[in-house]
């Protein structure tokens, strides 16, 4: 899996990204706003056990305890994790 670095230094698990109204980036050509005000890539979201949201219909827990959308993850140079799809 690959990742892309965004202008703010964050990473997305995709070859492209979209900027959201709050200035965050998602690895998709579209985004969805979640009930907590965060944004996820794509047209749907899933709530994770810790209360965070990920794009898509599935999630994976990472070694640091964070969750990413999809069935697998990649670690980025800054130590964050990105999911295999949004």
C-alpha positions in Angstrom: 0.0 0.0 0.0 1.1 3.5 -0.7 0.5 6.9 1.0 0.7 10.5 -0.1 2.0 13.4 2.0 -0.4 16.4 2.1 0.6 20.1 2.1 0.1 20.3 5.9 2.5 17.4 6.5 -0.2 14.8 7.2 -0.4 11.5 5.3 -3.3 9.9 3.5 -3.6 6.2 2.4 -4.2 7.1 -1.2 -2.5 8.5 -4.3 -4.7 11.6 -4.1 -6.3 13.8 -1.4 -9.0 16.3 -0.9 -9.0 19.3 1.5 -12.0 19.6 3.8 -13.6 22.8 5.1 -11.7 22.5 8.4 -8.4 22.4 6.6 -7.8 18.6 7.1 -7.1 16.3 4.3 -8.7 13.0 3.3 -7.4 10.4 0.9 -10.4 10.5 -1.4 -12.0 12.6 -4.0 -15.0 13.2 -1.7 -15.5 13.5 2.1 -18.2 13.1 4.7 -18.7 15.0 7.9 -19.1 12.9 11.0 -21.3 13.6 14.0 -18.3 14.9 16.0 -17.4 17.4 13.3 -14.4 15.4 11.9 -14.2 14.5 8.2 -13.5 11.1 6.6 -12.9 10.2 3.0 -15.7 8.8 0.9 -19.5 8.8 1.3 -19.8 6.8 4.5 -18.2 6.3 7.9 -17.9 3.8 10.7 -17.6 4.6 14.4 -14.7 2.8 16.1 -14.7 1.4 19.7 -12.8 4.5 20.9 -15.4 6.9 19.5 -13.3 8.0 16.5 -14.6 7.8 12.9 -13.1 6.2 9.9 -14.2 6.3 6.2 -15.8 3.2 4.8 -17.5 0.2 6.4 -14.6 -1.5 8.2 -11.7 -0.5 10.4 -8.4 -1.9 11.7 -6.7 -1.2 15.0 -3.1 -0.2 14.7 -0.2 -1.0 17.1 -0.5 2.4 18.7 -4.2 1.9 19.5 -5.5 4.2 16.7 -8.0 3.0 14.1 -7.8 3.3 10.4 -10.4 2.6 7.7 -10.0 -0.6 5.8 -8.6 -4.1 6.4 -4.9 -3.2 6.7 -2.6 -0.3 7.5 0.7 1.3 6.5 2.9 3.2 8.9 4.1 6.6 7.6 7.4 8.3 8.1 6.0 10.5 10.9 4.8 7.5 12.8 1.1 7.8 12.0 -0.9 5.0 10.3 -3.1 5.1 7.2 -5.7 2.6 6.1 -5.9 0.7 2.9 -9.1 2.5 1.7 -11.5 5.2 2.7 
